[in-house]
Amino acid sequence: IAFISQSGALITAVLDLARKERIGFSRVISVGNMADVSESELIEACAADKNTKVILLYLEGVKNGNEFIRRVSLVTKEKPVIAIKAGLTSSGSKAVSSHTGSLAGLSEAYAAAFRKAGVLQVSNMEELFDLALVFAHQPIIAGDRIAIITNAGGPSVVATDSAEKQGLKMAQLATDTVQTLKANLPPAANTSNPVDVLGDATESGYAIAFDAVFKDPNVDGILTILTPQVVTRPIETAAKLTECSSAHKKTVVTSFMGGPMVEQAVNNLRKNGIPNYDFPERAIGALRAMVSFNNMKKRREPEYRRFPANTSTIKDIFSSSRNSGIKALPDFQARGVFEAYGIMGPKRKIAQDIENATRYADEIGYPVVAKIASPDILHKTEAGGVKIGIKNSEQLRKAFSDIMLSAKNYNPSARINGIELQEMVSGIQEVIIGIKKDAQFGHLLMFGLGGIFVELLKDVVFSIVPVGIEEAREMISGIKGAKLLNGYRNLPPCDIDALVEAILKVSQLCEDYPEISELDINPLVVKEKNNGVVMVDARIVLD
């Protein structure tokens, strides 16, 4: 275990604890203020050390975000890097104007950067060393199928619940395994997974289960739970487990629960490279981290895609904005930028008076949507600046008057360019694609369920630009509401391919124009499969 820390005081405490817990280190590095060396260089140096199997990080910040991702992502192809990031709940963040800005904070930026670099992020020091032990001493798990062997029903139920919550699969034991267990364990024993050898089991009962389960080809990882009953022999059971583990080379963790009654057995397990956890949930968490690392190692190199764009239009829009001293582009200009990349919006016109409004509505075709057009009113719904489903000229006249009055009441000094009329857009689902520029890692791309409830539901995921094709698909499947996009109940499947393209185009836009500080497309209406997406509302804020 190599341990790199930006806190020297933490190192002294960890070293003292390590003596108590009998944890050894290959390297311990206090980085100080990194005047002439970066955390990325130190991680690379530890990765090159043949005595280091896992690298632990205590981070308060990184020197160069993009360099961190680039260099550490090469390390994590070979060795696990586990990080705890301190200082994620700072309350001093400045106010932001976009939905994405309000949802994308320091915590989300680091989480996205760690994912992109293949770093396993933990939330506390206990978890940091829980994972360190399993990676330092156990073979990398081959898959996500877990078997539990226990002498107590309660802890095994807790472990099973924890496994399923963390996305692990309870292994379906092979027929031969079940038959062997039935033939050799007491009739009351449970021979499916979890395998319960019963409270009166000695090391011989455990040994029967160990031998059968370790041999099972359907099992990738094993958790052994032991609670000290009257007849339980922890030391002898630990010896049987060590023997079986050495013979089969499968990933195994234990939860020998208790204190003095299991202390010597736990010490023996540790000496033989089998980590023990006081409670089953922590053991399951260690297995989950191994599965995550194994999955990350299997990831293919990201595939990126570029799209043609009308760059002259974008340069004109940005130049006009700068010359006017406006950082937040008006909605119609923001949509012009996105349309230059092929993310199209509905038919629309801006009217300065009701006569033009009725004429434009006739051209667009009823029903229409009316919105306030103002660079100073970004959240139009909150300002009473949006009316939908307008079916005729009479309703339009009333909507025009109401919107103007609401906008002036909301912000009396707002510059108002008129009322924008749009065709009504219908689809399967509304989503949001957004960007916020992070000081360390650059543009942070957000995707999630959109509309007026985006900040209430907060069903969003983040990634660092540039975003690859597979990464975009993972973002879409990563939100809680993914089922709504893939055909839920009576809803048809959405056009996922068009949604992937939209995410990739926004990513490319920010690569091409790094002066973009924030942006939202909200909502982006996703239509039925093969029918595309439509941008309904948009905003862009420049540096």
QUIPE-V306946 format. One record per pair of residues at least 12 apart in sequence whose ideal C-beta (glycine too) atoms are under 10 Angstrom apart, sorted by the first residue. I is the first residue (numbers start at 0). J is the second residue. Records with the same first field share a line. If there is no record, write none. Layout:
I=J, J
This chain:
0=17, 22, 23, 24, 25, 26, 27, 45, 50, 51, 52, 53, 54, 55, 81, 128, 131, 132, 134, 135, 136
1=24, 25, 26, 27, 28, 41, 42, 44, 45, 46, 48, 50, 51, 52, 53, 54, 55, 56, 78, 80, 131, 135
2=14, 17, 22, 24, 25, 26, 27, 28, 29, 45, 51, 53, 54, 55, 56, 57, 127, 128, 131
3=26, 27, 28, 29, 30, 38, 41, 42, 44, 45, 54, 55, 56, 57, 58, 80, 82
4=27, 28, 29, 30, 31, 38, 55, 56, 57, 58, 59, 83
5=28, 29, 30, 31, 32, 33, 38, 56, 57, 58, 59, 60, 61, 85
6=29, 30, 31, 57, 58, 59, 85
7=29, 30, 31
8=29
9=29, 57, 83, 85, 124
10=24, 27, 28, 29, 57
11=29
12=124
13=27, 55, 57, 124, 127, 128
14=27
16=124, 128
17=128
20=128, 132, 269
21=265, 266, 269, 270
22=128, 131, 132, 135, 269
23=50, 135
24=50, 51, 55, 131, 135
25=45, 48, 49, 50, 51, 52, 53, 54, 135
26=41, 44, 45, 48, 50, 51, 54
27=55
28=41, 42, 44, 45, 54, 56
29=57
30=56, 57, 58, 59, 62
32=62
33=60, 61, 62
36=62
37=61, 62, 63, 66, 67, 70
38=56, 58, 60, 61, 62, 63, 66, 67, 70, 71, 82
39=61, 62, 63, 66, 67, 68, 69, 70, 71, 73, 74, 116
40=62, 66, 70
41=54, 56
42=54, 56, 67, 70, 71, 73, 74, 75, 78, 80, 82, 116, 118
43=70, 71, 73, 74
45=74, 78, 80
46=70, 71, 73, 74, 75, 76, 77, 78, 80
47=74, 77, 78
48=78
51=78, 135
52=78, 79, 131, 134, 135, 136, 137, 139
53=78, 79, 80, 81, 119, 130, 131, 132, 133, 134, 135, 136, 292
54=71, 74, 75, 78, 79, 80, 81, 82, 118, 131, 134
55=79, 80, 81, 82, 83, 121, 124, 127, 128, 130, 131, 134, 135
56=71, 80, 81, 82, 83, 84, 113, 118, 120, 121, 127
57=82, 83, 84, 85, 124, 127
58=82, 83, 84, 85, 86, 109, 113, 118, 120
59=84, 85, 86
60=84, 85, 86, 105, 109, 438, 439
61=82, 84, 109, 112, 439, 440
62=439
63=439, 440
64=108, 109, 112, 116, 437, 438, 439, 440, 441, 463
65=112, 439, 440, 441, 463
67=112, 113, 115, 116, 118, 439, 440
68=111, 112, 113, 114, 115, 116, 117, 118, 440, 441, 463
69=115, 116
70=116
71=112, 113, 115, 116, 117, 118
72=115, 116, 117, 118, 295, 298, 301
73=116, 117
74=116, 117, 118
75=113, 116, 117, 118, 119, 292, 295, 296, 298
76=117, 295, 296, 298, 300
77=296
78=134, 292, 296
79=117, 118, 119, 130, 131, 133, 134, 135, 139, 288, 289, 291, 292, 293, 295, 296
80=113, 116, 117, 118, 119, 120, 134, 292
81=113, 118, 119, 120, 121, 126, 127, 128, 129, 130, 131, 134, 288, 292
82=109, 112, 113, 116, 118, 119, 120, 121, 127
83=120, 121, 122, 123, 124, 126, 127
84=105, 106, 108, 109, 110, 112, 113, 118, 120, 121, 122
86=105, 106, 109
87=104, 105, 106, 107, 108, 109, 110, 122
88=104, 105, 106
89=104, 105, 106
92=104, 105
95=435, 516, 517, 540
96=326, 327, 377, 378, 516, 517, 519, 538, 540
97=327, 377, 378, 431, 433, 434, 435, 445, 516, 517, 518, 519, 521, 538, 539, 540
98=377, 378, 431, 433, 435, 445, 447, 449, 451, 453, 454, 459, 517, 519, 521, 538
99=431, 432, 433, 434, 435, 443, 444, 445, 446, 447, 453, 459, 461, 517, 518, 519, 520, 521, 538, 540
100=433, 434, 435, 436, 443, 445, 516, 517, 518, 519, 540
101=433, 435, 453, 454, 457, 517
102=431, 433, 435, 445, 447, 453, 454, 457, 459, 461
103=433, 434, 435, 436, 437, 443, 444, 445, 459, 461, 517
104=435, 437, 443, 461
105=437, 438, 439
106=120, 461
107=435, 437, 443, 445, 459, 460, 461, 462
108=435, 436, 437, 438, 439, 440, 441, 443, 461, 463
109=437, 439, 440
110=460, 461, 462
111=437, 440, 443, 444, 445, 460, 461, 462, 463, 464, 474
112=437, 439, 440, 441, 443, 461, 462, 463
113=463
114=291, 295, 460, 461, 462, 463, 470, 473, 477
115=301, 440, 462, 463, 464, 465, 466, 467, 470
116=295, 463
117=291, 292, 294, 295, 296, 298
118=292, 295
119=134, 287, 288, 289, 291, 292, 295
120=288
121=284, 288
125=276, 277, 281, 284
126=281, 284, 285, 288
128=274
129=252, 274, 276, 277, 281, 282, 284, 285, 288
130=274, 281, 284, 285, 287, 288, 289, 291, 292
131=274, 285, 288
132=252, 269, 272, 273, 274, 275, 276, 285
133=220, 250, 251, 252, 272, 273, 274, 276, 282, 284, 285, 286, 288, 289
134=274, 285, 288, 289, 292
135=272, 274
136=252, 268, 269, 271, 272, 273, 274
137=220, 244, 248, 249, 250, 251, 252, 272, 273, 274, 285, 286, 289
138=220, 244, 248, 249, 250, 251, 272, 289
139=250, 289, 290, 292, 293, 296
140=167, 219, 220, 221, 249, 250, 251, 252, 285, 286, 287, 288, 289, 290, 291, 292, 293
141=218, 219, 220, 249, 250, 289, 290, 293
142=167, 168, 170, 217, 218, 219, 220, 250, 290, 293, 294
143=162, 165, 166, 167, 168, 170, 219, 220, 286, 287, 289, 290, 291, 293, 294
144=167, 168, 169, 170, 171, 172, 192, 215, 216, 217, 218, 219, 220, 290
145=158, 159, 162, 163, 165, 167, 168, 169, 170, 192, 193, 218, 219, 220, 221, 222, 250, 252, 282, 283, 286, 287, 290
146=169, 170, 171, 172, 176, 192, 193, 194, 208, 211, 212, 213, 215, 217, 218, 219, 220, 221, 222, 223, 249, 251
147=159, 162, 169, 170, 192, 193, 194, 195, 212, 220, 221, 222, 223, 224, 254, 279, 282, 283
148=192, 193, 194, 195, 196, 200, 204, 205, 207, 208, 209, 211, 212, 213, 221, 222, 223, 224, 225, 240, 251, 253
149=189, 193, 194, 195, 196, 197, 198, 200, 205, 208, 222, 223, 224, 225, 226, 254, 279
150=188, 194, 195, 196, 197, 198, 199, 200, 201, 204, 205, 208, 223, 224, 225, 226, 227, 228, 230, 231, 236
151=193, 195, 196, 197, 198, 200, 224, 225, 226, 227, 228, 231, 256, 279
152=189, 193, 195, 197, 198
153=224, 226, 279
154=193, 222, 224, 225, 226, 254, 256, 278, 279, 280
155=189, 192, 193, 194, 195, 222, 224, 254, 279
156=193, 279
157=224, 254, 278, 279, 280, 283
158=193, 222, 224, 254, 278, 279, 280, 282, 283
159=192, 193, 222, 279, 283
160=279, 280, 283
161=222, 278, 279, 280, 281, 282, 283, 284, 286, 287
162=193, 220, 222, 279, 280, 282, 283, 284, 286, 287
163=283
164=280, 283, 287
165=280, 283, 284, 286, 287, 288, 290, 291
166=287, 290, 291
167=219, 220, 222, 283, 286, 287, 290
168=192, 217, 219, 290
169=191, 192, 193
170=192, 212, 215, 216, 217, 218, 219, 220, 221
171=191, 192, 215, 217, 218
172=190, 191, 192, 194, 211, 212, 215, 217, 218
173=211, 212, 214, 215, 216, 217, 218
175=211, 214, 215, 216
176=190, 191, 192, 194, 208, 210, 211, 212, 213, 214, 215, 216, 217, 218
177=190, 191, 192, 194, 211, 215
178=190, 211
179=207, 208, 210, 211, 212, 214, 215
180=194, 196, 207, 208, 210, 211, 212
182=207, 211
183=203, 204, 206, 207, 208, 210, 211
184=196, 197, 200, 204, 207, 208, 211
185=197, 199, 200, 204
187=199
188=200, 204, 207, 208
190=208, 211
192=212, 215, 217, 218
193=222, 224
194=207, 208, 209, 211, 212, 221, 223
195=208, 224
196=208, 209, 225, 236
197=228
198=226, 228, 229, 230, 231
199=228, 229, 230, 231
200=225, 228, 230, 231, 232, 236
201=228, 230, 231, 232, 235, 236, 239
202=231, 232, 233, 234, 235, 236, 237, 238, 239, 240
203=232, 235, 236, 239
204=230, 236, 239
205=223, 225, 231, 232, 235, 236, 237, 239, 240, 243
206=235, 236, 238, 239, 240, 242, 243
207=239
208=221, 223, 239, 240, 243
209=221, 223, 236, 239, 240, 241, 242, 243, 244, 246, 247, 251
210=239, 242, 243, 246, 247
212=243, 247, 249, 251
213=240, 243, 244, 246, 247, 248, 249, 251
214=243, 246, 247, 249
215=247, 249
218=247, 249, 250
219=249, 250, 286, 289, 290, 293
220=249, 250, 251, 252, 282, 283, 285, 286, 287, 289, 290
221=240, 243, 244, 247, 249, 250, 251, 252, 253, 286
222=250, 251, 252, 253, 254, 276, 279, 282, 283, 285, 286
223=236, 237, 239, 240, 243, 244, 251, 252, 253, 254, 255, 268, 273, 275, 279, 282
224=253, 254, 255, 256, 276, 278, 279, 282
225=237, 240, 253, 254, 255, 256, 257, 260, 261, 264, 265, 275
226=254, 255, 256, 257, 260, 261
227=255, 256, 257, 258, 259, 260, 261, 264
228=260
231=255, 257, 260, 261, 264
232=264
233=255, 257, 260, 261, 262, 263, 264, 265, 267, 268
234=261, 262, 263, 264, 265, 266, 267, 268
235=264
236=253, 255, 261, 264, 268
237=253, 255, 261, 263, 264, 265, 266, 267, 268, 269, 270, 271, 273, 275
238=264, 267, 268, 271
240=253, 255, 264, 267, 268, 271, 273
241=267, 268, 270, 271, 272, 273
242=271
244=268, 271, 272, 273
245=271, 272, 273
250=285, 286, 289, 290, 293
251=268, 272, 273, 274, 282, 286
252=268, 273, 274, 275, 276, 279, 281, 282, 283, 284, 285, 286, 289
253=265, 268, 269, 273, 274, 275, 276, 279, 282
254=274, 275, 276, 277, 278, 279, 280, 281, 282, 283
255=267, 268, 273, 275, 276, 277
256=275, 276, 277, 278, 279
257=277
258=277
261=275, 277
265=277
298=467, 469, 470, 473
299=467, 469
300=467, 469
301=465, 466, 467, 468, 469, 470
302=467, 468, 469, 470
303=465, 466, 467, 468, 470, 503, 506, 507, 510
304=465, 466, 467, 468, 471, 499, 500, 503, 504, 506, 507
305=465, 503, 504, 507, 510, 511
306=340, 341, 342, 500, 503, 504, 507, 508
307=339, 340, 341
308=336, 338, 339, 340, 341, 504, 507, 508, 511, 512
309=335, 336, 338, 339, 340, 341
310=339, 340, 511, 512
311=339
312=335, 336, 338, 339, 340
313=332, 335, 336, 337, 338, 339, 340, 508, 511, 512
314=339, 512
315=332, 335, 339
316=328, 329, 331, 332, 333, 335, 336, 339, 539
317=332, 336, 512, 514, 515, 539, 541
319=332
320=332, 333, 336, 374, 539, 540, 541
321=514, 541
323=374
325=374, 375, 414, 540, 541
326=374, 514, 516, 517, 539, 540, 541, 542
327=374, 375, 376, 377, 516, 517, 538, 539, 540, 541
328=374, 377, 515, 518, 537, 538, 539, 540, 541
329=349, 372, 373, 374, 375, 376, 377, 414, 416, 419, 538, 539
330=344, 347, 349, 370, 371, 372, 373, 374, 376, 377, 379, 416, 419, 536, 537, 538, 539
331=344, 347, 348, 349, 370, 372, 416, 417, 419, 537
332=374, 537, 538, 539
333=374, 377, 518, 519, 520, 534, 536, 537, 538, 539, 540
334=347, 419, 421, 520, 534, 535, 536, 537, 538, 539
335=537, 539
336=508, 512, 515, 518, 537, 539
337=432, 501, 504, 505, 508, 518, 520, 523, 534, 537, 539
338=534, 537
339=504, 508
340=500, 501, 503, 504, 505, 507, 508, 511
341=500, 501, 504
342=432, 497, 500, 501, 504, 505, 508, 520, 523, 531, 532, 533, 534, 537
343=531, 532, 533, 534
344=421, 422, 424, 520, 523, 524, 533, 534, 535, 536, 537
345=363, 367, 368, 420, 421, 422, 423, 424, 524, 533, 534, 535
346=359, 362, 363, 364, 367, 420, 421, 422, 424
347=359, 363, 367, 368, 370, 372, 419, 420, 421, 422, 535
348=360, 362, 363, 367, 417, 418, 419, 420, 421
349=370, 372, 416, 417, 418, 419, 420
350=369, 372, 395, 399, 416, 417, 418, 419, 420
351=372, 415, 416, 417, 418
352=399, 417, 418
353=392, 395, 396, 398, 399, 400, 403, 418
355=417, 418, 420
356=369, 389, 392, 395, 396, 398, 399, 417, 418, 419, 420
357=391, 392, 393, 395, 396, 399, 420
358=392, 420
359=395, 418, 419, 420, 421
360=389, 391, 392, 394, 395, 399, 420, 421, 422
361=392, 395
362=420
363=420, 421, 422, 423
364=422, 423
365=388, 389, 390, 391, 392, 394, 395, 422, 423
366=387, 388, 389, 390, 391, 394, 395, 422, 423
367=386, 387, 388, 389, 390, 391, 394, 395, 398, 419, 420, 421, 422, 423
368=385, 386, 387, 388, 389, 398, 419, 420, 421, 422, 423, 424, 535, 536
369=384, 385, 386, 387, 389, 394, 395, 398, 399, 401, 402, 418, 419, 420, 421
370=384, 385, 386, 387, 398, 402, 418, 419, 420, 421, 535, 536
371=383, 384, 385, 386, 402, 403, 405, 406, 407, 409, 410, 413, 415, 416, 417, 418, 419
372=384, 402, 406, 414, 415, 416, 417, 418, 419, 420
373=406, 409, 410, 413, 414, 415, 416, 417, 418, 419
374=413, 414, 415, 416, 538
375=406, 409, 410, 412, 413, 414, 415
376=405, 406, 409, 410, 413, 414, 415
377=519, 538, 540
378=409, 451, 538
379=402, 405, 406, 409, 419, 536, 538
380=450, 451, 536
381=405, 409, 451
382=402, 405, 406, 407, 408, 409, 410, 413
383=401, 402, 404, 405, 406, 408, 409
384=401, 402, 403, 405, 406, 409, 410, 413, 415, 418, 419
385=398, 402, 405, 419, 451, 536
386=398, 399, 401, 402, 405, 418
387=421, 423, 424
388=423
389=420, 423
390=423
395=418, 420
398=418, 420
399=417, 418, 420
400=418
402=415, 418, 419
403=415, 417, 418
406=418
419=536
421=533, 535, 536
422=533
423=535
424=522, 524, 526, 532, 533, 534, 535
425=524, 526, 533
426=493, 494, 522, 523, 524, 525, 526, 527, 530, 531, 532, 533, 535
427=483, 484, 486, 487, 490, 491, 492, 493, 494, 524, 525, 526, 527, 528, 530
428=448, 449, 450, 480, 483, 484, 487, 490, 493, 498, 522, 523, 524, 525, 526, 532
429=448, 449, 450, 451, 452, 453, 483, 521, 522, 523, 524, 525, 535
430=446, 447, 448, 449, 450, 453, 458, 459, 475, 478, 480, 483, 484, 493, 498, 501, 502, 520, 521, 522, 523, 524, 525, 532
431=445, 446, 447, 448, 449, 450, 453, 454, 458, 459, 519, 520, 521, 522, 523, 536
432=444, 445, 446, 447, 449, 474, 498, 501, 502, 504, 505, 506, 518, 519, 520, 521, 522, 523, 532, 534, 537
433=445, 446, 447, 449, 453, 459, 461, 505, 517, 518, 519, 520, 521, 538
434=464, 505, 506, 508, 509, 515, 516, 517, 518, 519, 520, 539, 540
435=461, 515, 516, 517, 518, 519, 540
436=464, 509, 513, 514, 515, 516, 517, 518, 540, 542
437=461, 463, 464
440=463, 464
441=463, 464, 465, 509, 510, 513
442=462, 463, 464, 465, 466, 505, 506, 508, 509, 510, 512, 513, 515, 516, 517, 518
443=461, 462, 463, 464, 509, 517
444=460, 461, 462, 463, 464, 465, 466, 470, 471, 474, 502, 503, 505, 506, 509, 518
445=459, 460, 461, 462, 474, 502, 505, 518, 519
446=458, 459, 460, 461, 462, 466, 471, 474, 475, 477, 478, 498, 501, 502, 505, 523
447=459, 460, 461, 474, 475, 477, 478, 479, 480, 521
448=478, 479, 480, 481, 483, 484, 522
449=519, 520, 521, 522, 523, 524, 525, 535, 536
450=521, 522, 523, 524, 535, 536
451=521, 522
453=519, 521, 522
456=478, 479, 480
457=479
458=477, 478, 479, 480, 481, 483
459=474, 477, 478, 479, 480
460=473, 474, 475, 476, 477, 478, 479, 481
461=474, 477
462=474, 477, 502, 506
463=506
464=505, 506, 507, 508, 509, 510, 513
465=503, 506, 507, 509, 510
466=499, 502, 503, 505, 506, 507, 509, 510
467=503, 506
468=499, 500, 502, 503
469=499
470=499, 502, 503, 506
471=495, 498, 499, 500, 501, 502, 503, 505, 506
472=495, 496, 498, 499, 502
474=498, 499, 502
475=493, 495, 498, 499, 502, 525
476=495
481=495
483=525
484=498, 525
485=528
486=527, 528
490=527
491=526, 527, 528, 530
492=525, 527, 528, 529
493=524, 525, 526, 527, 528, 530, 532
494=525, 526, 527, 528, 529, 530, 531, 532
495=525, 528
496=528, 529, 531, 532
497=523, 525, 526, 528, 529, 530, 531, 532, 533
498=523, 525, 526, 531, 532
500=531, 532
501=520, 523, 525, 531, 532, 534
502=523
505=518, 519, 520, 523
508=539
512=539, 541
513=542
514=541, 542
515=539, 540, 541, 542
516=539, 540, 541, 542
517=538, 539, 540, 541, 542
518=537, 538, 539, 540, 541
519=536, 537, 538, 539, 540
520=532, 534, 535, 536, 537, 538, 539
521=534, 535, 536, 537, 538
522=534, 535, 536, 537
523=535, 536, 537
